[in-house]
């Protein structure tokens, strides 16, 4: 008995080989080739040895758990059908590697080539032996990726890149559909196990999800096998090196689609949907592929379309739903792989030897390459379906099947005719291939003088052609039992009686073959002269290229739709962005409230204090006015903003929150002064802003409307919330426990430094980061050009100084506001004292570290205002960054301190300390925390102040060139 | 030690940031401080995840105030995983920075700001208090702003202003929502809210509060149609910063959304579910469309962040346990992969001198190693099996099919296709195409490749052996979906030793 563990080797060896090859140094061409060949041969050997275990419908399974939570296991499952494919994959793989040894140019990085080829072999091998349908989809996607990488192997070539990308897009899309189909299949069946799925045919066909599942799986299969209307990627994939074309795009990967159809044939086929969709795709592909193939000038192009057509034949057979047709389909897959791979290799030799693949230039090559030519002729004859070759046998079976009635319909009626016509076309292009390339006058203008390739390069072709001959003459003895093994594994009990003999007597299929043969010859005679000079591509359909359509769609999706989407939604200007967001917010609110009108609150204005309401009207008006003026008059806007802030401040006091009032007031002062200082460095107002045009008004009106809706909605909501009584809240707890547990009567402060000290820690980090950011931003800031000169007032003063004989320039400026500045200097001590006072009383009365810090910062601020930057910094060394660092560290350390004594982070410790002369002073460890806050606030505020103040010290160096360059860069980035 | 596990991922960066700020004058020392801090933080986060691995939910009340009165940190599997992955990413970024950070950027305060960002990120993942969450969001917002404008170029200022304005709008919405929530319930502790909210009468305020949370976090997370700030700002920042932003910022928004909409509000209440579904689909589609027309690698990647956020939201839109597990898996996968792609973009820039795909090329020949290192996250992002992205997509797609939302699965797969397309564009232009000016690619320093390789290995490891993470995500989603577990952890009291009642 063949051990099932070998299956792991069968799939794993190529991947292992790929990895090893990739690690070889890039010049080790021979080693890479030997390694790859050895791996392929080893797998071939394993596959051969497995035969006895898969005959008569036996199955070898090996299961390794992989992702049990997703119902996914690494199940490898080898039956007769998969065995047959394994033989093709490993056998032809080994031949292709041998062939590639002579084909690849010394300039090519072959190590990468073999690594990719082996990886592909592993993926393909995995695909055919997957016993789990999700695993199958996994390998399926991998084959697409390696196909992409192999098509684009000569990536300096534009055609290779485009072809690779197209193949990836089409087969990748198919792969995703397949994955979705497999997920659905798993849902219907309740398992991803292939064996379970294969036993649930009736369940699947009866399911509601049958049609979507079928469509998705078909989308995967038809794209992979290049079936109409997805066929066009295959001819474009011919930019790949010929070994790749021979291996992936004729023998193996494109067969994955029909492999899948065959695999699921027992459970999916036999319905109208299957018959019509698959049948239509197969028949049209059969005909179109053959027709297009006639008119290709590129050897590989012809072979590509021929491949498409033959795959169409297999698809058509599978669509019929009869077991005999399935037998024919499986048989033809093998036959096609042999003759087409050998033809591709022959085409590669011709290309290699003659330097071109253009059939209009190639002629009379028989005398140069007699052996290759003979081999190619035999293979072409097999492709055309000439008796005594394998292609004939499966084609006869195909004809016989088309004549049977399957499902009464037009499609069924036309099938025999279409089949005969397509067969005639196949004869035509086969003759064309042979006749043009090998016969006729000896070509004289070839890039190279051709001669026979090395012995070993021809060997793969010889072996494959031999297979064609042997199967064609003695089918029963050569392939009979193997085919039977494959067929039984798919069809099981439904396996029909079929005969592989060459001679079935004079019957209708034979007549069809003869008609096709003669018709093809006649057609070739008629077309011969036209084909010598015509353009590439078939008449009539020349312009209707799938590729073009694909590109159109791609451009539409990836470019045009995207542009539209960007135009509407990807705006790069801030105002429309903000508008969209606000509108979205309003819409979301409407959406939420649409069905919930009963929840809408009853609003009343009773109980509102008229004075407070008036104040709020003023404050709100000022806020709106500030917004209105922000663009036109910054100073005015700032003043309005100040009033709005003051109203807030008074409101806090009104609502009995003196602590917040104090803090708000101090913050108002500092921010207003800082902004005032900063205003100096903003660019001047732009007088060009249009104020009165119709569209401008309309736009502003709309924006105003949106703003009012959003603002009013929010205000209403807030008002309603404040009118409803507060449920029992954590706030009550804070009020009750601030003193007893936190040791402070100022609840706000206790909340800040104790109850919710962590919030405060976070907030001071915010403040620190803001300061650092402002500092970093302004560190090498160059003000706008139009305000880099001294202000008007200072210029006047200096001018006055220079006119007066007894005054130095700058003296007036120094004496300016002398009295106030002296007072301001004196204030420093007072403010420091105030800060200390605020700080110390913070725990019990309004104040605290934050307020104290802001107050202290105001002290510094006044010094800068009074004395000027130089004066202050000559006398006072402030290191704000260190203050910030210290503050953060102090606050953190206080928190960590409680850890050392076994309490949670930031636990406050509280006691009364006896201080001489003062008596008992409440001391909480939170005080140190507050000290950190204080230090940080001072540091942060002063850092921002210093950053702004230092602007005026810096010699204004306007660098227009740089500014212009940057602006250009921004615009370029946006266009 | 066990008792303080929750603290260190926040306090270590905090101390590090303070030290780095204090050592402003010594850039080399700052680097040491930052690296040490992040190594320690990462180590601490590993301890944390180890502690919750078995399903325990750790809580820690700070200041010794029992919940709901004090601020509580909480770690379950989801949050611990987020902390681990963010700390790892930050560490990688710092290593990458050793090769790519300019002296000028250090002087502009890179290290304190960077560590400041990590305070906010880890704080947001660990907090169990809705207002405290707001505080960490603010820390993040401000630190981000500083990091964007590190070079003070015109483009950066422009990006930063958009970032600031739009995110401030979100922050304001968040704050108002917290205010309304407090007004309606009188508490801020999330577990307490989870107890109180079901007993509170439905009102317009609560409905709108839910909507405001959705919008506020949605803006942060980069939802359609509110994602403008993201593509406007990410590509302007230095690449280290972009990588961390790409990995973490939007995910914090998503994380908050998941918390709020599993713990406080129900997705399944009729109005929210279709809305979130539409948002998820729109986010997926518009992100990927936006990426299609870009030529700047960073812009392409930025738009892909948006589309991937859509996938994660798909998990919330479907809201079954499988879908939530898929979302958790997706978030973790996406943080690793997207940050890595930005690092690779930085390496491409170093090698070719440009972020613009039209001006780069020839890397396949010049640096095959970089090609492999790009291929791993790129294929993973596109959902190619067997990389981490495939499992993420598989889980959410599977969940949508099972959750009767096949159209979402269809959108997801379609977007997956366009993502493949988009990644192949970068691959073809930067790696396959010859360099347009035939310039030799410059070498990329090893310190820049190390983090790329490390994250690539993680991607591969998740890809080839997804089972542990799938199982972990399942459990994480389970405990996230079951609010009683979290409430029990808050009030169980076994980890809140030292509480002053």
Interface residues (C-beta under 8 A of the other chain):
Chain A: X65 X66 X67 X68 X69 X70 X112 X134 X137 X138 X141 X142 X145 X148 X152 X155 X156 X161 X164 X165 X168 X169 X172 X173 X176 X177 X179 X180 X183 X184 X187 X212 X554 X557 X558 X559 X561 X562 X563 X565 X566 X569 X570 X571 X572 X574 X577 X578 X580 X581 X582 X584 X585 X588 X589 X591 X592 X593 X594 X595 X596 X599 X600 X601 X714 X717 X718 X720 X721 X722 X724 X726 X727 X728 X729 X730 X731 X732 X733 X734 X737 X741 X754 X755 X756 X757 X758 X759 X761 X762 X763 X765 X766 X768 X769 X770 X772 X773 X775 X776 X777 X779 X780 X781 X881 X882 X884 X885 X886 X888 X889 X892 X895 X896 X898 X899 X902 X903 X904 X905 X906 X907 X908 X963 X966 X967 X969 X970 X973
Chain B: X3 X4 X7 X11 X14 X15 X17 X18 X19 X21 X22 X23 X24 X60 X61 X62 X63 X64 X65 X68 X69 X70 X71 X107 X108 X109 X112 X113 X116 X119 X120 X123 X131 X132 X135 X136 X138 X139 X142 X143 X145 X146 X149 X150 X152 X153 X154 X155 X158 X161 X162 X165 X166 X169 X173 X176 X179 X180 X182 X183 X184 X185 X186 X187 X188 X189 X196 X200 X202 X203 X204 X205 X207 X208 X210 X211 X212 X214 X215 X219 X224 X225 X226 X228 X229 X231 X232 X235 X270 X271 X275 X285 X286 X289 X290 X292 X293 X296 X364 X368 X379 X384 X385 X386 X390 X391 X394 X395 X397 X398 X401 X402 X406 X409 X410 X413 X414 X416 X417 X418 X420 X421 X424 X428 X431 X432 X433 X434 X466 X467 X470 X471 X474 X496 X497 X498 X499 X500
